[in-house]
Amino acid sequence: MRLDQLLSVGDFERRARSILPRAVFGYVNGGTEDCLTLDANREAFRAVQFRPRGLVGVADRSQSVELWGRKYQHPFGIAPMGVTAMCRHRCEWDLAKAAANTGIPFVLSGLSTLAMETVREADPDFWYQGYIPGDREVIQPLLNRLQSNGVKVLVVTIDTPLGANRENNQRNGFTIPFKFSQGLFWDGVRHPRWSANVFARTLLADRAIPRFCNVVADPHGYRITEEPKGGFRSGRDRLDWTHLAWMREVWPGRIVLKGVAHPDDAAMAERMGLDAVIVSNHGGRQLDGAQGSLDALPDVVAAVSSQFPVMIDGGFRRGTDILKAMALGARMVFMGRPFLYGASVAGQEGVQRVIDILGSEVDRNLGLLGCREMDMLNREFIVSKGR
Ligand SMILES: Cc1cc2nc3c(=O)[nH]c(=O)nc-3n(C[C@H](O)[C@H](O)[C@H](O)COP(=O)(O)O)c2cc1C
């Protein structure tokens, strides 16, 4: 199939569903428990409608945005996603390279398997997302490694003090640490394209089981099949504001809190001198029943000063979704699954095509709204139905 026949993120999702083994697609696509938050993320967009302006003159349009003095070509970026090597061999490379080529931010997950020393060759400006334990002795060496790799933006995820209840993964036999099983083997056999790209290239060409090599300072990390000493999520449940206050003192770069849902947490982040927040519920993958991200956005924006960047992710699939968040005060929108579908279908080219689709949707709809640039967008352009 030619990539130009895939016209939307939805098309990529359907294609990825057919390529990926059921268990892997379930890992990517799924939510937790009853998927209330997964659904709420999408539902929130229906409740916000546009109120476009006419006769503005929109011949010259730009969707670029500025953040901390740096210009990005699109108002969106690639959210951190762990274990993407399950979807595509050297997936982080494809995501990072496509992001660098198109001038959007790429956030490398701490639970990735391509060493940051290599990712940096694809995108020297990658942001790093950490699952930081409440333990200074672990944090400090990690910060040193990040600094020596030129990382300037550190994203600390705060909605994952504990592992979530992902029943779909349990039903499909998908676990992290990863365990081979007969069911997974046959799932792979039924998906030969995936087996050739991921299974064969990883085990036959690399001759190694992928390792979580970016989670701590030691680049050796540990195998994705192995439970590290002290447990997989060791110490995350001890992380609190005192660690962030200390990190603010010792980390010279930007600190972004990801997974912010409550306005008071955003206000606290600003008071503490952190640099931004990302309103997020982890794509409906953590606390089920949490508010949809777009629903949570206005209160968070209202709780901080206008200079303090509020970003967002969760359920964005269309350019119009992105424009709604920007009109409500978001400075940047992140997406996870859409880019992973792109990578699963066609590696870097697939990611690039998803970026192009979203970019052209933003461009077209920005013009249809009666705006020439992102800064012209504000709440005047939207109405909320009954919320
Ligand atoms: C497969 C997958 C893995 C993820 N891994 C991480 C991770 O390692 N760290 C993190 O902060 N968020 C992780 N997330 C959450 C994303 O960063 C982001 O919040 C979410 O995907 C946004 O929702 P969307 O997929 O609907 O765009 C993951 C999401 C997916 C789909």
The ligand as a Gaussian input file, in Angstrom:
#p B3LYP/6-31G(d) Opt

LIG

0 1
 C        2.592000       2.730000      23.941000
 C        2.653000       3.887000      24.886000
 C        3.697000       3.985000      25.775000
 C        3.785000       5.077000      26.643000
 N        4.875000       5.196000      27.455000
 C        5.025000       6.324000      28.173000
 C        6.231000       6.555000      28.888000
 O        7.162000       5.753000      28.848000
 N        6.316000       7.701000      29.621000
 C        5.302000       8.618000      29.671000
 O        5.434000       9.641000      30.352000
 N        4.170000       8.430000      28.987000
 C        4.022000       7.328000      28.227000
 N        2.890000       7.164000      27.488000
 C        1.864000       8.229000      27.482000
 C        2.165000       9.253000      26.378000
 O        3.315000       9.996000      26.674000
 C        1.014000      10.253000      26.224000
 O        0.707000      10.811000      27.474000
 C       -0.237000       9.615000      25.623000
 O        0.107000       8.643000      24.669000
 C       -1.080000      10.676000      24.958000
 O       -2.248000      10.134000      24.448000
 P       -2.443000       9.706000      22.904000
 O       -1.719000       8.429000      22.719000
 O       -3.915000       9.556000      22.808000
 O       -1.882000      10.810000      22.054000
 C        2.774000       6.075000      26.626000
 C        1.720000       5.966000      25.732000
 C        1.661000       4.892000      24.850000
 C        0.522000       4.833000      23.863000

